[in-house]
Amino acid sequence: MIASVEVPVADHFERSRARFETLAGFLEGEAAATLAHSELESRLEVDGRELLRSLLQDHLDMRAGREQRIEAVADAEGAGRGLVDRGRERALHSVFGEVSVERLAYRARGASSLHPADALLNLPAERHSHGLRRLAALESSRGSFEDAVAAIERGSGQALGKRQVEELAGRAAADFEPFYAQRRAIGAQADDVLVISCDGKGIVMRHEALRAATAKAAATSTTKLQTRLSKGEKRNRKRMAEVGAVYDATPAPRSVADVLPASDAERAGAVEGPLAKGKWLTASVEHDAATVVEKLFDEADRRDPGRARTRVALVDGNNHQIERIKSEAKARGAPVSIVCDFVHVIEYLWGAAWSLHAEGDPAADAWVRRHAKAVLEGAATRVAGSIRRAATKAGLDQTRRAGADKCATYLTNKHAYLDYPTALKEGWPIATGVIEGACRHLVKDRMDLTGARWGLDGAEAILKLRALRSNHDFDEYWRYHLQQELRRVHLSRYANNTIPKTA
């Protein structure tokens, strides 16, 4: 009987094991015993990261050694790749450092090579790994690109350039629209109100990223000084970002006294307004209000495909937004009740108050309260007439009565959207705090950093990434994005969109 001979198995991780033993030996030695914990942390942070890089490299080398030749490899047009080269390498900049990926290349004369192993690894088209792309997306959506560069280096030890981070973040946002188009509906109570809201916020752009009319105005504008703006001067340098929100709200019927309590007793017993839940945000500086409103209705239909729920649109009074909402609702056969923000009404009333009262006059407060109460009771046009008559009776000139006339015009023109008696009775929200908060969070807090001037693609990508994070969807989105990257970069290059395998 012939004795079996045990064939030694190659240790693919020999280098990493040696590196680990070296590191463990250092920690066991006298030199480490004299170090403070902070010094140990610093040493392990560097050496530990290099150990992880080594482990990744050893694993990639092991896979390269085990890769078997595939007999039939064809591209998307069915053209075969009959020539095979072994040892083709490409670099990959990972979160641990630079590694090299060796794999088989299937080629044909006059055609690009195919690398099935790249598809199995879902390698990116560019040099930087998906891990670095994810870091770039998260960090650049939090703060400036300079801060993102510093944060990535602190967290991973990898030094990237500002332009690289911006480009990686842009690629990371590529699947925002299809992600939400395929996403399942969010559960809500059948009697919850479905609320949509939109608003705009300007972003300072580079000249080439301005809309045509704004760019033309910027080119013909003059200023007193060449290097800076003087007091009161504004240069045409902003492009409007459209921000939209969709959310659910359990109806909370209220009275006028709940909104404007007149005493401590009324204030103590006031009914809280409906609270937003399941909030979803979107924003775009590339697309106009019509496109954003369309996306809002898409999201509303996703939540309410049967269009059985009550729909309310909260606006600040912008005519274009109102017309886009009415047009989209009509096109879809999805009725929506439009309500103007009550806080905006209050602001207009205060403008009128200072036309009719001396600055700081305590009587102005009671005047505003009285007229606001009347508007809530459904008497907006009557209040408008009263304000105009008061301005005329006081003999105010055009300049002094401007605030009063502006308020009266607003109340008259928007009276169809100031049906607060119905809104309060049905328990609908009457304030645009959600969308105003979204404008501040999505746009102002990030895009308005001192000195920032945006290109169109970069601004659009950051808005989408911030929306994903605000919607608490980033992790789910990232899984979807990696699937789409696999399809785009790899599967689309093969026959039947399938990675060929060994028999």
Secondary structure, DSSP 8 states (H G I E B T S, - for coil): -----------TTHHHHHHHHHHHHHHHSHHHHTS-HHHHHHHHHHHHHHHHHHHHHHHHHHHHHH----S--BBTTS-B--EEEEEEEEEEEETTEEEEEEEEEEE-TTS--B-HHHHHHT--SSSB-HHHHHHHHHHHHHS-HHHHHHHHHHHH-----HHHHHHHHHHHTTTHHHHHHHS------TTSEEEEEEEEEEEEB-GGGS-HHHHHHHHH---S-SSS--TT---S-EEEEEEEEEEEE------HHHHS--SHHHHHT------EEEEEEEEESSS-HHHHHHHHHHHHHHH-TT--S-EEEEE-S-HHHHHHHHHHHHHHT---EEEE-HHHHHHHHHHHHHHHS-TT-THHHHHHHHHHHHHHTT-HHHHHHHHHHHHHHTT--TTTTHHHHHHHHHHHHTGGG--HHHHHHHT-----HHHHHHIIIIIIHHHT-TT--B-HHHHHHHHHHHHHHHTT-HHHHHHHHHHHHIIIIIGGGBGGG------
